[in-house]
Amino acid sequence: MITQLTSLGKSGLLFALFLFLQPAGIFAQQAEENAASPFEVSVSYTGDLFGNVAGGNETGIRYFDNIDVNMQVNFDELPLGLSGTTFYVYGIGNQGGSISGLAGDLQGISNIEAENSWRIFEIWVQKKFFLANSSILLGLYDINSEFNVLNSSLLFLNSSHGLDPTIALSGVLGPSTFPYTSLAARLKINPFSGLYMQAAVLDGVPSDPGNTRGTKIYLRERDGVFVIGEIGFQSLRDNSLQMRNRVTRLQNMLDPGVVGNNKIAIGGWFYSNERSTWEVTGFREQEFGFYALGEYEIFSNTSTSPRSLKTFFRAGAVNPDINMLNGFLGGGFVFDGLIPGRPGDQTGLAVAHAMASPEYRSVTYLNSYKPEKAETNIEFTHQFALNDYVQVQGNAQYVLNPGLDATLDDAVVVGARLVIGF
């Protein structure tokens, strides 16, 4: 049985956002005069201009952008008897071309590249409980808002530094993350300061593989479920329940003074439905994987330049009989205030190494050649914090063996990102 719950196009999204933002603006104005506003609203525009200057499929220039509109409602500030309840809605719009189409890479040169569409990306309700300092979340949910995510690596534009590609390239359309999300139930526990445990169960196939434009939520038995869990330790300043969502990520991105917490975590995931293997025709196995990640602030001193240095790592492994990848290794360094007199700027160098599955290589031929063993991306970037609302970021990426295709030369991609947020 197939039940389509919602399908929203551009006009529907804009109308819904108008309805949400109107009362938010009124309450925000009243809050300035009376008390803290229950509404937190943020809007941001991100535009990427990239050029593939050598190698890959072909040289050329592409421009594409992303519009984010977020609203969070804290019911603690409303006299409705719903203490500890948070409502969140997040709409996105994507327009423009494809730089990965030119570079031919597998991992994704830009983490905002997506098909041209407007959609409700997330809409969920979270309830906090005093018992074990826990919370439950229900709704349309991006797993990468809380799972397999690091503060320091958010500086980088390559998609693999946001979400391990062994997870991102799994399933039919990937798991529930940008740009396609699905219904979820998530439990999170912070039993004591720093330690957290979280798990989520989601629809196994987000959106509609036949038509991914707009927002589509289907409940289909044949899709199965996607399950993910993570346990980790994060250095904290207090014992409060740790929440992470798109609003927090945007605020961190537009607030150069935010210091990322030290963190180490391990996790695992699987799909309930089995998928066909590469080598044995008609044989099916379960798709699953494991990952580990961490970040550490090596030093921080507000009187020196650079003012701080952070490092991060990420590793993933996946069932190679089904996935085109066998594993992933990534890591890098982030300097805050490397340029004297610009304490809010960030500079980073990172590497993302995606390893091809031996089974995939043995049965797949790209242009009559066996796929390469791995694709490696080396990224250098510098982010200029012009003020509290505007950032400009220069970026250069060198892609070895783009798309695992032995017939393609290594790609050289340069670009810039503009972020305007308020």
C-alpha positions in Angstrom: 0.0 0.0 0.0 1.4 3.4 -1.0 0.3 6.5 1.0 1.5 9.9 -0.3 1.4 12.2 2.7 2.5 15.4 1.0 3.9 16.8 -2.2 4.8 20.5 -2.2 6.1 22.6 -5.1 7.7 26.0 -5.1 4.5 27.9 -4.6 3.4 25.7 -1.7 6.8 26.1 0.0 6.8 29.9 -0.3 3.2 30.1 1.0 4.0 27.8 4.0 7.0 29.9 4.8 5.0 33.1 4.6 2.5 31.7 7.1 5.3 30.7 9.5 7.3 33.9 9.2 4.4 36.3 9.6 3.6 35.3 13.2 7.3 34.9 13.9 8.0 38.5 13.0 5.2 39.7 15.1 6.2 37.7 18.1 9.9 38.7 17.7 8.9 42.4 17.7 6.8 41.9 20.8 9.6 39.9 22.4 12.0 42.9 22.2 9.5 44.9 24.2 8.4 42.2 26.6 10.3 38.9 27.0 12.3 36.4 25.2 10.8 35.4 21.9 9.7 31.8 21.4 10.6 32.1 17.8 14.1 31.8 16.3 14.1 32.6 12.6 17.1 32.6 10.3 17.4 33.1 6.5 20.6 32.5 4.5 21.7 32.6 0.9 24.7 30.6 -0.3 26.1 31.0 -3.8 28.9 28.9 -5.3 30.9 29.9 -8.4 33.2 27.0 -9.5 35.4 26.4 -12.5 36.9 23.1 -13.6 40.1 24.4 -15.0 41.8 21.0 -16.0 41.0 17.3 -16.2 37.7 15.7 -15.4 34.9 15.4 -18.0 35.4 18.9 -19.4 36.5 22.3 -18.4 34.0 25.0 -17.7 32.3 27.3 -15.1 29.1 26.7 -13.1 27.1 28.8 -10.7 24.5 27.4 -8.3 23.0 28.5 -5.1 21.0 27.5 -2.0 18.4 29.4 0.0 17.7 28.3 3.6 14.8 29.4 5.7 14.6 28.1 9.3 12.2 28.6 12.1 12.4 27.1 15.5 9.6 27.5 18.1 10.5 27.1 21.8 7.3 26.2 23.7 9.0 27.0 27.0 8.3 30.6 26.2 4.6 30.1 25.4 1.8 29.6 28.0 0.6 26.3 26.5 1.9 23.8 29.1 4.3 22.3 26.6 7.6 22.8 28.5 10.6 21.1 26.9 8.9 21.0 23.5 10.5 22.4 20.3 9.0 22.7 16.9 11.3 23.2 13.9 10.7 23.8 10.2 13.3 24.2 7.5 12.7 25.0 3.8 15.4 25.0 1.1 15.6 26.1 -2.6 18.3 25.1 -5.0 19.1 26.5 -8.4 21.9 26.4 -10.9 24.3 24.0 -12.7 26.6 21.1 -11.7 30.3 21.4 -11.0 30.6 17.7 -10.3 29.2 17.1 -13.8 32.3 18.9 -15.2 34.8 17.4 -12.8 33.4 13.9 -12.9 34.0 13.3 -9.3 32.3 10.9 -7.0 32.3 12.6 -3.6 30.8 16.0 -4.5 32.9 19.1 -5.0 30.2 21.3 -3.4 27.9 20.4 -0.5 25.1 22.6 -1.8 24.8 21.1 -5.3 21.4 19.6 -5.9 18.7 19.4 -8.5 16.7 22.6 -9.1 13.8 22.4 -6.7 12.1 24.0 -3.7 11.2 21.7 -0.8 10.4 21.5 2.9 13.6 19.8 4.0 12.9 19.3 7.7 9.8 19.6 9.9 9.8 17.9 13.3 8.9 18.1 17.0 11.3 17.4 19.8 10.3 16.7 23.4 12.9 16.9 26.3 12.6 14.6 29.3 14.4 15.0 32.7 14.7 11.2 32.9 18.3 10.4 31.8 18.5 13.9 30.3 16.9 12.7 27.1 14.9 13.8 24.2 12.7 12.3 21.5 12.3 13.7 18.0 9.6 12.9 15.4 9.2 14.2 11.9 11.0 14.9 8.6 14.6 14.8 9.7 18.2 15.1 8.3 20.4 12.5 10.0 23.5 14.7 9.3 22.2 17.4 11.6 23.3 15.1 14.5 24.9 12.0 13.2 28.4 11.7 11.6 28.9 15.5 12.0 31.9 17.5 13.2 32.0 21.3 14.0 35.5 21.9 12.5 35.0 20.0 9.2 31.9 22.2 8.4 34.4 24.8 7.0 35.1 22.6 4.0 33.0 22.6 0.8 33.5 19.0 -0.4 30.5 16.8 0.6 32.7 14.1 2.2 33.7 16.4 5.0 30.0 16.8 6.0 28.9 13.2 5.7 31.0 10.1 5.3 30.5 9.0 1.6 30.1 5.3 2.6 26.8 6.5 4.2 25.9 9.2 1.7 26.3 6.9 -1.3 24.3 4.0 0.2 20.8 2.9 -0.4 18.5 3.9 -3.3 18.7 7.6 -2.9 21.1 7.7 0.1 19.8 8.0 3.6 17.7 10.8 4.9 19.9 13.8 4.3 20.5 16.6 1.9 18.7 17.0 -0.4 16.2 14.2 0.3 14.7 13.5 3.7 12.3 11.0 5.2 10.2 10.5 8.3 12.1 9.6 11.4 12.0 8.9 15.1 15.2 9.8 17.0 16.1 9.2 20.7 19.0 11.0 22.3 20.4 10.6 25.8 23.0 12.7 27.7 23.4 10.7 30.9 26.2 12.9 32.2 28.2 15.9 31.0 29.8 15.1 27.6 28.6 11.6 27.0 25.8 11.2 24.5 24.0 8.2 22.9 21.6 8.6 20.1 19.7 6.3 17.6 17.2 6.9 14.8 14.8 4.9 12.7 13.9 6.3 9.3 12.0 5.4 6.2 14.5 3.4 4.0 13.9 5.4 0.8 13.5 9.2 1.1 11.5 11.1 -1.4 10.3 9.3 -4.6 13.0 7.8 -6.8 10.8 8.4 -9.9 10.3 12.1 -9.2 12.5 13.7 -6.6 11.4 17.3 -7.1 9.6 19.0 -4.3 8.8 17.4 -0.9 7.5 13.9 -1.1 6.8 11.6 1.8 5.8 8.0 1.1 5.1 5.1 3.5 5.9 1.9 1.5 6.5 -1.5 3.0 8.9 -2.4 0.3 11.2 0.5 1.2 12.0 -0.9 4.6 13.8 1.2 7.2 17.2 2.8 7.8 18.6 2.5 11.3 21.6 4.5 12.6 23.1 4.8 16.1 26.0 6.7 17.6 27.8 7.0 20.9 30.4 9.7 21.7 32.0 12.1 24.1 32.1 15.8 23.6 33.8 18.3 25.9 31.1 20.6 27.2 30.8 23.7 29.4 27.7 22.6 31.2 25.4 19.6 31.8 22.5 20.6 29.6 21.0 18.4 26.9 22.9 18.9 23.7 20.8 19.8 20.7 22.0 20.2 17.2 20.0 21.2 14.2 20.3 23.3 11.0 19.7 26.6 12.9 22.7 25.8 15.1 24.8 24.9 12.1 24.0 28.2 10.3 24.6 30.2 13.5 28.0 28.5 13.9 28.9 29.2 10.3 28.0 32.8 10.5 29.5 33.4 14.0 33.3 33.4 13.6 33.8 33.4 17.4 32.2 29.9 17.9 34.7 27.4 19.3 34.2 23.8 18.3 34.1 21.2 21.1 36.6 18.3 21.3 34.8 15.2 20.3 35.2 11.5 19.6 32.4 9.1 18.4 31.6 5.8 16.8 28.5 4.7 15.0 26.9 2.1 12.9 24.0 1.9 10.4 22.0 -0.6 8.3 19.1 -0.9 5.9 16.4 -3.5 6.7 15.9 -4.5 3.1 18.5 -6.6 1.3 20.0 -5.5 -2.0 21.6 -7.4 -4.9 25.4 -8.0 -4.6 27.9 -7.0 -7.3 29.3 -10.5 -8.1 26.6 -13.1 -7.6 23.6 -12.7 -9.8 20.3 -13.1 -7.8 22.1 -13.1 -4.5 21.1 -10.4 -1.9 22.7 -9.2 1.3 22.0 -6.5 3.9 23.6 -3.1 3.4 25.4 -1.9 6.6 28.4 0.1 7.7 30.4 1.5 10.6 32.2 4.8 11.2 34.4 6.7 13.7 35.1 10.4 13.9 36.7 12.9 16.1 38.1 16.5 16.4 40.5 18.1 18.8 41.6 21.7 19.4 45.4 21.5 19.5 45.8 25.0 20.9 43.9 28.2 21.4 45.3 31.6 22.4 43.5 34.9 21.7 46.7 36.9 21.8 48.5 35.1 19.0 48.1 34.5 15.3 46.9 31.9 14.5 44.5 32.1 17.4 43.6 28.4 17.3 44.3 25.2 15.5 41.9 22.3 15.2 42.3 18.9 13.6 39.7 16.3 12.7 39.4 12.8 11.3 36.7 10.6 9.9 36.7 6.9 8.8 34.0 4.6 7.5 33.6 1.0 6.4 30.8 -0.5 4.5 29.6 -3.9 3.1 31.7 -4.1 -0.2 29.4 -6.7 -1.7 26.7 -4.1 -2.3 28.2 -0.6 -2.0 30.5 0.8 -4.7 32.9 1.9 -1.9 34.8 -0.3 0.5 35.8 2.4 2.9 36.7 6.1 3.5 39.4 8.0 5.3 39.3 11.8 5.8 40.9 14.5 7.9 42.3 17.9 8.0 43.3 21.0 9.9 41.5 24.3 10.5 43.3 27.5 11.6 41.4 30.4 13.1 42.9 33.9 12.7 45.9 32.7 10.6 46.1 36.1 8.9 47.2 38.8 11.3 44.5 41.3 12.0 41.7 39.0 10.8 40.8 36.9 13.9 37.4 35.9 12.5 38.8 34.2 9.4 39.3 30.5 9.0 41.8 28.6 6.9 41.7 24.9 6.2 43.4 22.0 4.5 41.7 18.6 4.2 41.9 15.3 2.4 39.1 12.9 1.5 40.0 9.4 0.3 37.1 7.2 -0.9 38.2 3.6 -1.6 36.4 1.5 -4.3 34.9 -1.9 -3.4 37.0 -4.7 -4.9 33.7 -6.5 -5.9 32.5 -3.3 -7.7 35.8 -3.0 -9.5 35.8 -6.6 -10.6 32.4 -6.5 -12.3 32.2 -2.8 -13.4 34.0 -1.3 -16.4 34.0 2.5 -17.1 34.8 3.1 -20.8 36.3 -0.4 -21.1 38.6 0.2 -18.1 38.3 -1.3 -14.6 37.6 1.5 -12.1 40.5 3.0 -10.1 41.1 1.8 -6.6 40.2 5.1 -5.0 39.2 8.8 -5.5 41.2 11.3 -3.5 40.2 14.9 -3.0 42.7 17.5 -1.6 41.0 20.8 -0.5 42.4 24.1 0.5 40.1 26.9 1.6 40.0 30.3 3.3 36.9 31.9 4.6 36.8 35.7 5.0 34.3 36.9 7.7 33.4 40.3 6.4 30.9 41.0 9.1 28.3 39.3 11.2 26.1 38.7 8.1 28.5 38.1 5.2 31.2 35.6 4.4 33.3 35.1 1.3 35.2 31.8 0.9 37.9 31.0 -1.6 38.4 27.3 -2.4 40.6 25.0 -4.5 40.3 21.2 -4.9 42.5 18.7 -6.6 40.8 15.4 -7.5 42.9 12.3 -8.1 41.0 9.7 -10.2 37.7 11.5 -10.5 34.8 9.2 -10.5 37.2 6.2 -10.2 37.4 6.5 -14.0 40.8 5.5 -15.4 40.2 7.4 -18.6 39.9 10.8 -16.9 42.8 13.1 -16.0 43.0 14.4 -12.5 40.7 17.4 -12.0 41.6 20.9 -10.8 38.7 22.9 -9.5 38.8 26.5 -8.1 35.9 28.5 -6.8 34.4 30.9 -4.3 31.4 30.9 -2.0 29.3 33.8 -0.8 27.2 33.4 2.3 24.7 36.0 3.5 22.7 35.2 6.6 20.5 36.9 9.1 
